[in-house]
Amino acid sequence: MNRLKHIIRGSLVLLAASLVVACDDQNNALGIDSMPDYEKFTSFSKEYAIKWKTVSADLKHQNIEKGTSYNNIYVTSHYGYVGEIPNTQYGRIRSEYLTQFYVPKGFKFAKTPIDDKIDSVSISLYYTGYTGDSLAPISVEAYKLAKPLPISKYTISDVSGYVTDQLLGKTSYYAGRGHGKTAVGITFVEIPLPREFGQEIYDKSKNGDPVFATQEAFDKYFPGIYLTAGAGTGSILRVQRTALTMYFKSKEEGKTKDGKRDSTYIVTTIQQLAHTSEVPQLSRFANEGLERLINTDEKDSVSYIKSPAGVVTELTLPTKAIAATLKEASADVDRELNSLPLTLYGEPQGSGQYDLTLPGNILLLPKDSVAKFFEKELTELDAPYTTYLSTKSATGSATYIFGNLAAMVKKQISEKPDENLVLWAIPVDRTTIQGRNQNQVSSSISNLVLPTAIKFNFGEGHNKIRAVMTERKKGSPF
């Protein structure tokens, strides 16, 4: 038996030795041992603390005082937003807009009213969605503008120079049902105006009045309207189309039901002048209590985002410290930054009646690039090394993943070695098209004007960023 044990032990030793030899032979066969030092890479990682704070979304208006704030942001959306919703955590949001109506040169009514009479006139708001309570009673008011609007895609904070105190009309509604639906199912709300206004427009059109000779002439005659929330609170409408609608009766000719005789019958007809992209429209967003979000205690380890035109999260990456680590390598070693992933961890929102939803997309880019990015209407594809669009681990998740920021950090170190990199995390609206590989790619990115909010947690485990670096001996085969 002892002899057998010795044989077995000896066999195992021989087997282990043969495996070691085989491994060495394999390494030699692959050429690993014979590789020059300058082709051998080693890697290591190091953590760096990041800084964060909540700042105003308006680059030019960072001094937020107590009360209501009207921040300015660049908006490319053609929608108008009107209404108001309360929120105890993030503060009340109020949306309103100023708009003009496009008039074709030499405008005429398509149909002739019976007896040249206009029956009624209203401002029609066709909306494709809303935020808030579907059954909350709320009203909207329309005021006449004092002068035409400037051509601008920035929101407006002070309307005093453009709005008169002439109330054209007002109405109440429930966002969930409005006043009716169009033939294609779009919900609308109508603000009744004095009938005489519609009659005046028809009479001028019929008589070839000069106010319809050019858009400029019409704008002087009727500069436009200011739409704002009146009494009530609870919803904000996303208005796709704003139109001045005139109702009248006209005669139509056709056949009788049996198709044998000509017939003339009376129908209710509409004629509209609508806002289009040819004329200006300015949005205005009011946020209450932004100072509470900005002036948070550092010990709380939180920051906020609130849209529209509310606050964003500002991050400072320690690029000077990262650069110092890269320079610590000995003179005969090349050291490079390979990976610097960033993830922001938010808190889930509640499911209450007026709880704001989470932003669908967050854009991360240098603070000094924000104005240029939106004004030139770029996407992350136009600035791939300095702009990062978030992804989510799951639908509805409050975790935003930005991938590898190494390229952006290396650019900062190269161009501004004496400055840390300051970034803004901004909620955005993203429009996509189908790419070559059936994946969705960005066709446009703009500031988000839907009411959303999120609270980020920078507590233990979320307040550092980990850099992965590689190094190798300097050298060249030539």
Secondary structure, DSSP 4 states (H G I P E B T S, - for coil): -HHHHHHHHHHHHHHHHHHHHHHHHHHHHHTTTTS-GGG--EEEEEEEE-EEEEEES-TT---PPSSEE----B-----EEEEEE--TTT--EEEEEEE-----TT---SSPPGGG---EEEEEEEEEEEEE-TT-EEEEEEEEESSPPP--SB--S--TTTEEEEEEEEEEEETTT-SEE-TT--EEEEEEE-HHHHHHHHHHHHTT-GGGT-HHHHHHH---EEEEEEEE-SEEEEEEEEEEEEEEEEEEEEE-TTSSSEEEEEEEEEEEEE--TTS-EEEEEEEE-HHHHHS--GGG-EEEEEETTTEEEEEEE-HHHHHHHHHTS-TTEEEEEEE-EEEEEBPPP--STTPPBPPSEEEEEEGGGHHHHHHTT--TTTSTTT-EE-EESSTT-SEEEEEE-HHHHHHHHHH-TTSPEEEEEEEEEEEEEE-TTS-EEEEEEEE--S-EEEEEE-STTSSEEEEEEEEEE-----
